[in-house]
Amino acid sequence: MNNTVTILCSGFGLGFYVPGLLIERRLIALGIQAEIEVFETLMPDSKKKQTDNSRKAYQQNFAVALTSQKIPADIRSSLDAAAVERLLQQWKQEERQRFIVLSGHWVHVMDRYRELAGFSVDADLLYIDADLSPSWKNLRRLNPGYAEGYREVSMYDPVKREILYSIDAGPPEALSPSARNGRLVVHGGGWGIGTFREKFDALESAGYELDIAAYSSQEIGAAIHGRRYYMNDPEWRTWKRDSSGQYTFPPFAEVTGNQADRFPPCRNYQDGMYGVIRQTSAVISKPGGGALIDSLTSGTPLVLLDPFGPHEKINSDLWVELGYGIRYGEWAESGFDREKLRKLANNLRSARGQYPDYAASYAEQRSAAEGRS
């Protein structure tokens, strides 16, 4: 049997793509073969274009994004049947047996593979958010028993207000509050959605300098009040491999509006926005699963904006309850108090290392299982 762990990601949001890359790299560092597949490679170009159009619409209007979550959808209608068949036959030929699934969209494909394989298939369904995100909720609506035969792994227990697993974004260690630069990162997740653009003036009036994520060249303004703009290469897509056949972190750069921007390859997660985040006093963003991972690993507090759906509301509640984040409205009422951010950062630093790394735990469990067999 093939010992490769196949990690099934989705490019619908970086929160279901970047964690897969981090897990893949961690497993490889632990001596385990691992490889990523991205769901959008199974979609025809017309459907990929629809995804791009949706991203633009959601950036322009957060209400449209919120409404889209409430519309029932069956992702199987977006699949290229021939591409799915090729992948299943490849897996069967290679005797792929071990999988980590980050998006509910993949379970339709995994169910078919389990029928086709002719041997046992072991798969973790890894929930990146504190509650089921839309891909899992749509799956549950179509198949309430979707998890039968799989191992469900939650990163958080929202009822007990506990973190069960972390995802290691790698060194270096979290900086102390006094070693940080006092700036704030303001972003809208991988898709650039939410209310973050409305907050620039109030934050700068309170005396903060901002590191702003831009999602198109039209968003890059002048460097007033010490503003800095950063951007992932707008031409990059999660479903495109690089010249060596690998999936990569998005090419990333600090950008200005008066030059042709170049986006060097992002070899490590620290070379991208995460490297900016770990030096700042806080991140102002919606409470996506990726934002939680960045916050926990870097020790950077979250100032929580309006959530993108019910699952992000539960993410937000959890972070506030744990003392790792504060809602934007509450922080604004305090006069944007720096001391509140310092306390949250100290809470995160104190907690660092106490949550088991998912990839390391997976490797240990696999080693133990192989020892028993």
Secondary structure by P-SEA (a helix, b strand, c coil): cccbbbbbbbcccccccaaaaaaaaaaaaacbbbbbbbccccccaaaaaaaaaaaaaaaacaaaaaaaaaccccccccccaaaaaaaaaaaaaacccccccccccaaaaaaaaaacccbbbbbbbccccccccaaaaaaaaacccccccbbbbbccccccccccbbbbccccccccccccccbbbbbccccccccccccaaaaaaaccccbbbbcccccccccccbbbbbbcccccccccccccccccccccccccccccccccccccccccaaaaaaacccccccccaaaaaaaaaacccccccccccaaaaaaaaaaaaacccccaaaaaaacccaaaaaaaaaaaaaaccccccaaaaaaaaaaaaaaac
